[in-house]
Amino acid sequence: MQTAKPLKRAVALAAWSEEGLLLVKRPEEDPEFGGAWGLPAVSLGDGESPEEGALRVGWEKLGAGVEVLRPAAFGVEERPAYTLELWVVEARLLARPELPEPKPGKTYYRAYRFGRPEELREAARQGSLCSRLYLAVKGLCP
């Protein structure tokens, strides 16, 4: 008898400023998408909504406030160790990011830059669900 995999709920933030879409670089040693440029994200806590999680991405991962605009996409993916439910939420960046110092057990980003959604294609090719979902909603195949 096969046991069910744990469920992981997460939200990725498609944060825009006048300079473009915010892209963050994952740490090289990240086991899933090391060194990839993509969207910042957090795992959702029990009872936490995607909108609440999107606000937390801003202050916890970017050191900047965001204004949530709209949910953009949702997808489910079976991964080897868990089932991922992922929302992509569009937001407006309210300040320049100030990336915080890493804390144990959490993914923190090494750098950021502003770009265009098309620049998510490499992360999508590496398997990033949020990149694939956002490219699809923008009409840009991964």
Accessible surface in RSA format (square Angstrom, percent):
REM  Atomic radii and reference values for relative SASA: ProtOr
REM  Chains: A
REM  Algorithm: Lee & Richards
REM  Probe-radius: 1.40
REM  Slices: 20
REM RES _ NUM      All-atoms   Total-Side   Main-Chain    Non-polar    All polar
REM                ABS   REL    ABS   REL    ABS   REL    ABS   REL    ABS   REL
RES MET A   1   232.83 120.6 146.72  97.1  86.11 205.0 124.43 105.8 108.40 143.6
RES GLN A   2   166.81  93.3 135.30  98.9  31.51  75.0  51.74 110.1 115.07  87.3
RES THR A   3   110.94  78.9  96.69  98.0  14.25  34.0  71.16  95.6  39.78  60.1
RES ALA A   4   101.02  92.9  64.71  99.9  36.31  82.6  74.87 105.4  26.15  69.3
RES LYS A   5    78.49  38.3  57.14  35.1  21.34  50.8  42.74  38.5  35.75  38.1
RES PRO A   6    89.81  65.5  78.21  71.3  11.60  42.2  89.81  74.1   0.00   0.0
RES LEU A   7    97.86  54.5  66.16  47.3  31.70  79.7  66.26  46.5  31.60  85.0
RES LYS A   8    76.79  37.5  72.76  44.6   4.03   9.6  35.52  32.0  41.27  44.0
RES ARG A   9    66.75  28.0  63.27  32.3   3.48   8.3  28.12  38.4  38.63  23.4
RES ALA A  10     7.09   6.5   7.09  10.9   0.00   0.0   7.09  10.0   0.00   0.0
RES VAL A  11     0.00   0.0   0.00   0.0   0.00   0.0   0.00   0.0   0.00   0.0
RES ALA A  12     0.01   0.0   0.01   0.0   0.00   0.0   0.01   0.0   0.00   0.0
RES LEU A  13     0.00   0.0   0.00   0.0   0.00   0.0   0.00   0.0   0.00   0.0
RES ALA A  14     0.00   0.0   0.00   0.0   0.00   0.0   0.00   0.0   0.00   0.0
RES ALA A  15     0.00   0.0   0.00   0.0   0.00   0.0   0.00   0.0   0.00   0.0
RES TRP A  16    72.38  29.0  72.22  35.0   0.16   0.4  70.96  37.8   1.42   2.3
RES SER A  17    23.47  19.8   9.70  12.9  13.77  31.7  15.01  32.0   8.46  11.9
RES GLU A  18   170.67  98.0 126.97  96.1  43.70 104.0  78.22 151.3  92.45  75.5
RES GLU A  19   100.94  58.0  71.39  54.0  29.56  70.4  40.31  78.0  60.63  49.5
RES GLY A  20    12.73  15.7   0.00   N/A  12.73  15.7  12.67  34.8   0.05   0.1
RES LEU A  21     0.00   0.0   0.00   0.0   0.00   0.0   0.00   0.0   0.00   0.0
RES LEU A  22     0.00   0.0   0.00   0.0   0.00   0.0   0.00   0.0   0.00   0.0
RES LEU A  23     0.10   0.1   0.10   0.1   0.00   0.0   0.10   0.1   0.00   0.0
RES VAL A  24     0.49   0.3   0.49   0.4   0.00   0.0   0.49   0.4   0.00   0.0
RES LYS A  25    57.71  28.2  57.71  35.4   0.00   0.0  10.75   9.7  46.96  50.0
RES ARG A  26    43.02  18.1  42.89  21.9   0.13   0.3  10.19  13.9  32.82  19.9
RES PRO A  27    10.54   7.7  10.54   9.6   0.00   0.0  10.54   8.7   0.00   0.0
RES GLU A  28   117.59  67.5  99.17  75.0  18.42  43.8  61.03 118.0  56.56  46.2
RES GLU A  29   124.86  71.7  96.04  72.7  28.82  68.6  75.69 146.4  49.17  40.1
RES ASP A  30    18.07  12.7   7.46   7.4  10.61  25.1   3.38   8.0  14.68  14.6
RES PRO A  31   133.18  97.1  91.98  83.8  41.20 149.8 102.67  84.8  30.51 189.6
RES GLU A  32    73.34  42.1  48.96  37.0  24.38  58.0  31.11  60.2  42.24  34.5
RES PHE A  33    23.96  12.0  22.77  14.1   1.19   3.1  23.96  14.5   0.00   0.0
RES GLY A  34    31.05  38.3   0.00   N/A  31.05  38.3   4.98  13.7  26.07  58.4
RES GLY A  35    15.59  19.2   0.00   N/A  15.59  19.2   4.96  13.6  10.63  23.8
RES ALA A  36     5.59   5.1   1.53   2.4   4.06   9.2   5.53   7.8   0.06   0.2
RES TRP A  37    63.16  25.3  58.03  28.1   5.13  12.0  41.90  22.3  21.26  34.5
RES GLY A  38     7.58   9.3   0.00   N/A   7.58   9.3   7.50  20.6   0.08   0.2
RES LEU A  39     6.67   3.7   0.00   0.0   6.67  16.8   0.00   0.0   6.67  17.9
RES PRO A  40     0.00   0.0   0.00   0.0   0.00   0.0   0.00   0.0   0.00   0.0
RES ALA A  41    22.02  20.2  18.98  29.3   3.04   6.9  19.12  26.9   2.90   7.7
RES VAL A  42     8.28   5.4   2.15   1.9   6.13  14.8   8.28   7.2   0.00   0.0
RES SER A  43    56.28  47.6  43.83  58.5  12.44  28.7  31.34  66.7  24.93  34.9
RES LEU A  44    19.47  10.8   0.00   0.0  19.47  49.0   0.27   0.2  19.20  51.7
RES GLY A  45    35.22  43.4   0.00   N/A  35.22  43.4  34.95  95.9   0.27   0.6
RES ASP A  46   156.53 109.6 121.53 121.0  35.00  82.8  41.52  97.7 115.01 114.7
RES GLY A  47    80.85  99.7   0.00   N/A  80.85  99.7  44.97 123.4  35.88  80.4
RES GLU A  48    28.55  16.4  24.54  18.6   4.01   9.5  17.01  32.9  11.54   9.4
RES SER A  49    37.80  31.9  33.05  44.1   4.75  10.9  33.98  72.4   3.82   5.3
RES PRO A  50    20.28  14.8  20.28  18.5   0.00   0.0  20.28  16.7   0.00   0.0
RES GLU A  51    69.33  39.8  69.33  52.4   0.00   0.0  38.57  74.6  30.76  25.1
RES GLU A  52    92.68  53.2  88.28  66.8   4.40  10.5  36.33  70.3  56.35  46.0
RES GLY A  53     0.00   0.0   0.00   N/A   0.00   0.0   0.00   0.0   0.00   0.0
RES ALA A  54     0.00   0.0   0.00   0.0   0.00   0.0   0.00   0.0   0.00   0.0
RES LEU A  55    80.25  44.7  77.95  55.8   2.30   5.8  78.00  54.8   2.25   6.1
RES ARG A  56    35.57  14.9  35.52  18.1   0.05   0.1  20.43  27.9  15.14   9.2
RES VAL A  57     0.00   0.0   0.00   0.0   0.00   0.0   0.00   0.0   0.00   0.0
RES GLY A  58     0.00   0.0   0.00   N/A   0.00   0.0   0.00   0.0   0.00   0.0
RES TRP A  59   161.06  64.6 146.69  71.0  14.37  33.8 132.33  70.6  28.74  46.6
RES GLU A  60    30.56  17.5  23.20  17.6   7.36  17.5  12.14  23.5  18.42  15.0
RES LYS A  61     9.29   4.5   8.95   5.5   0.34   0.8   1.14   1.0   8.15   8.7
RES LEU A  62     0.00   0.0   0.00   0.0   0.00   0.0   0.00   0.0   0.00   0.0
RES GLY A  63    38.73  47.8   0.00   N/A  38.73  47.8  18.34  50.3  20.39  45.7
RES ALA A  64     6.18   5.7   0.00   0.0   6.18  14.1   5.95   8.4   0.24   0.6
RES GLY A  65    38.64  47.6   0.00   N/A  38.64  47.6  28.12  77.2  10.52  23.6
RES VAL A  66    10.17   6.7   0.00   0.0  10.17  24.5   0.00   0.0  10.17  27.6
RES GLU A  67    73.84  42.4  69.94  52.9   3.90   9.3  28.78  55.7  45.06  36.8
RES VAL A  68    40.15  26.4  18.54  16.8  21.61  52.1  18.54  16.1  21.61  58.6
RES LEU A  69    80.39  44.8  48.22  34.5  32.17  80.9  50.70  35.6  29.69  79.9
RES ARG A  70   121.00  50.8 118.99  60.7   2.01   4.8  47.46  64.9  73.54  44.6
RES PRO A  71    84.11  61.3  67.12  61.2  17.00  61.8  67.34  55.6  16.77 104.3
RES ALA A  72    21.12  19.4   3.02   4.7  18.10  41.2   9.06  12.8  12.06  31.9
RES ALA A  73    20.69  19.0   6.41   9.9  14.27  32.5  18.61  26.2   2.08   5.5
RES PHE A  74    98.35  49.2  73.97  45.8  24.38  63.4  73.97  44.8  24.38  69.8
RES GLY A  75    11.29  13.9   0.00   N/A  11.29  13.9  11.29  31.0   0.00   0.0
RES VAL A  76    84.48  55.6  54.05  48.9  30.43  73.3  54.05  47.0  30.43  82.5
RES GLU A  77    35.26  20.2  30.76  23.3   4.50  10.7  23.48  45.4  11.78   9.6
RES GLU A  78   111.64  64.1  86.01  65.1  25.63  61.0  59.28 114.7  52.36  42.8
RES ARG A  79    26.86  11.3  24.65  12.6   2.22   5.3  14.22  19.4  12.65   7.7
RES PRO A  80   136.15  99.2 102.83  93.7  33.32 121.1 114.57  94.6  21.58 134.1
RES ALA A  81    70.31  64.7  54.95  84.8  15.36  34.9  62.94  88.6   7.37  19.5
RES TYR A  82    34.92  16.3  34.92  19.9   0.00   0.0  33.70  25.3   1.21   1.5
RES THR A  83    22.58  16.1  22.58  22.9   0.00   0.0  14.47  19.4   8.11  12.3
RES LEU A  84     9.11   5.1   9.11   6.5   0.00   0.0   9.11   6.4   0.00   0.0
RES GLU A  85    42.62  24.5  42.62  32.2   0.00   0.0   0.41   0.8  42.21  34.5
RES LEU A  86     7.70   4.3   7.70   5.5   0.00   0.0   7.70   5.4   0.00   0.0
RES TRP A  87    50.08  20.1  50.08  24.2   0.00   0.0  31.91  17.0  18.18  29.5
RES VAL A  88     0.02   0.0   0.00   0.0   0.02   0.0   0.00   0.0   0.02   0.0
RES VAL A  89     0.11   0.1   0.11   0.1   0.00   0.0   0.11   0.1   0.00   0.0
RES GLU A  90    12.85   7.4  12.85   9.7   0.00   0.0   2.07   4.0  10.78   8.8
RES ALA A  91     0.00   0.0   0.00   0.0   0.00   0.0   0.00   0.0   0.00   0.0
RES ARG A  92   108.24  45.4 108.24  55.2   0.00   0.0  39.37  53.8  68.87  41.7
RES LEU A  93    10.89   6.1   2.11   1.5   8.78  22.1   2.11   1.5   8.78  23.6
RES LEU A  94    93.83  52.3  60.75  43.5  33.08  83.2  64.10  45.0  29.72  80.0
RES ALA A  95    54.87  50.5  40.83  63.0  14.04  31.9  54.26  76.4   0.62   1.6
RES ARG A  96   135.99  57.1 124.03  63.2  11.96  28.5  74.32 101.6  61.68  37.4
RES PRO A  97     5.98   4.4   0.00   0.0   5.98  21.7   0.00   0.0   5.98  37.2
RES GLU A  98   135.24  77.6 124.06  93.9  11.18  26.6  43.89  84.9  91.35  74.6
RES LEU A  99    48.62  27.1  19.93  14.3  28.69  72.1  19.93  14.0  28.69  77.2
RES PRO A 100    43.01  31.3  27.98  25.5  15.03  54.6  37.43  30.9   5.58  34.7
RES GLU A 101   144.79  83.1 137.72 104.2   7.06  16.8  63.48 122.8  81.31  66.4
RES PRO A 102    79.73  58.1  59.80  54.5  19.92  72.4  59.94  49.5  19.78 123.0
RES LYS A 103   127.35  62.1 123.12  75.5   4.23  10.1  76.92  69.2  50.44  53.7
RES PRO A 104   138.02 100.6 108.61  99.0  29.41 106.9 121.03  99.9  17.00 105.6
RES GLY A 105    89.27 110.1   0.00   N/A  89.27 110.1  45.36 124.5  43.91  98.3
RES LYS A 106   111.58  54.4  88.52  54.3  23.06  54.9  53.78  48.4  57.80  61.6
RES THR A 107    40.66  28.9  31.96  32.4   8.71  20.7  11.75  15.8  28.92  43.7
RES TYR A 108     5.89   2.8   3.71   2.1   2.19   5.7   1.73   1.3   4.17   5.1
RES TYR A 109    11.12   5.2   1.45   0.8   9.67  25.2   0.11   0.1  11.01  13.6
RES ARG A 110   118.07  49.6  87.76  44.7  30.32  72.2  47.35  64.7  70.73  42.9
RES ALA A 111    36.91  33.9  32.28  49.8   4.64  10.5  36.91  52.0   0.00   0.0
RES TYR A 112    57.48  26.8  37.17  21.2  20.31  52.8  24.84  18.7  32.64  40.2
RES ARG A 113    84.98  35.7  80.17  40.9   4.81  11.5  49.61  67.8  35.36  21.4
RES PHE A 114    37.31  18.7  11.76   7.3  25.55  66.5  11.76   7.1  25.55  73.1
RES GLY A 115    10.52  13.0   0.00   N/A  10.52  13.0   8.60  23.6   1.91   4.3
RES ARG A 116   141.83  59.5 141.64  72.2   0.18   0.4  58.88  80.5  82.95  50.3
RES PRO A 117    14.76  10.8  14.76  13.5   0.00   0.0  14.76  12.2   0.00   0.0
RES GLU A 118    55.61  31.9  50.24  38.0   5.37  12.8  15.40  29.8  40.21  32.8
RES GLU A 119    52.80  30.3  36.57  27.7  16.22  38.6  29.51  57.1  23.29  19.0
RES LEU A 120     0.00   0.0   0.00   0.0   0.00   0.0   0.00   0.0   0.00   0.0
RES ARG A 121    78.31  32.9  78.29  39.9   0.02   0.1  22.58  30.9  55.73  33.8
RES GLU A 122    92.51  53.1  90.98  68.8   1.53   3.7  49.54  95.8  42.97  35.1
RES ALA A 123     1.59   1.5   0.85   1.3   0.74   1.7   0.85   1.2   0.74   2.0
RES ALA A 124     4.92   4.5   0.00   0.0   4.92  11.2   0.15   0.2   4.77  12.6
RES ARG A 125   158.00  66.3 119.46  60.9  38.53  91.7  68.75  94.0  89.24  54.1
RES GLN A 126    78.92  44.1  49.96  36.5  28.95  68.9  32.49  69.2  46.43  35.2
RES GLY A 127    25.28  31.2   0.00   N/A  25.28  31.2  22.36  61.4   2.92   6.5
RES SER A 128    10.37   8.8   9.28  12.4   1.09   2.5   4.02   8.6   6.36   8.9
RES LEU A 129    12.14   6.8  10.66   7.6   1.48   3.7  10.66   7.5   1.48   4.0
RES CYS A 130    15.16  11.5  13.99  15.6   1.17   2.8   0.22   0.6  14.94  16.1
RES SER A 131     0.00   0.0   0.00   0.0   0.00   0.0   0.00   0.0   0.00   0.0
RES ARG A 132    71.40  30.0  69.67  35.5   1.73   4.1  32.02  43.8  39.38  23.9
RES LEU A 133    30.96  17.2  29.20  20.9   1.76   4.4  29.89  21.0   1.07   2.9
RES TYR A 134     0.05   0.0   0.05   0.0   0.00   0.0   0.05   0.0   0.00   0.0
RES LEU A 135     0.00   0.0   0.00   0.0   0.00   0.0   0.00   0.0   0.00   0.0
RES ALA A 136    66.08  60.8  45.53  70.3  20.55  46.7  50.47  71.1  15.60  41.3
RES VAL A 137    76.08  50.1  42.88  38.8  33.20  80.0  50.98  44.3  25.10  68.1
RES LYS A 138    88.84  43.3  62.87  38.6  25.97  61.8  27.34  24.6  61.50  65.5
RES GLY A 139    65.90  81.3   0.00   N/A  65.90  81.3  37.05 101.7  28.85  64.6
RES LEU A 140    41.78  23.3  40.05  28.7   1.73   4.3  41.51  29.2   0.27   0.7
RES CYS A 141   106.79  80.8  97.03 108.2   9.76  22.9  32.74  82.9  74.05  79.8
RES PRO A 142    71.42  52.0  40.83  37.2  30.58 111.2  44.36  36.6  27.06 168.2
END  Absolute sums over single chains surface
CHAIN  1 A     7466.3       5616.5       1849.8       4205.6       3260.7
END  Absolute sums over all chains
TOTAL          7466.3       5616.5       1849.8       4205.6       3260.7
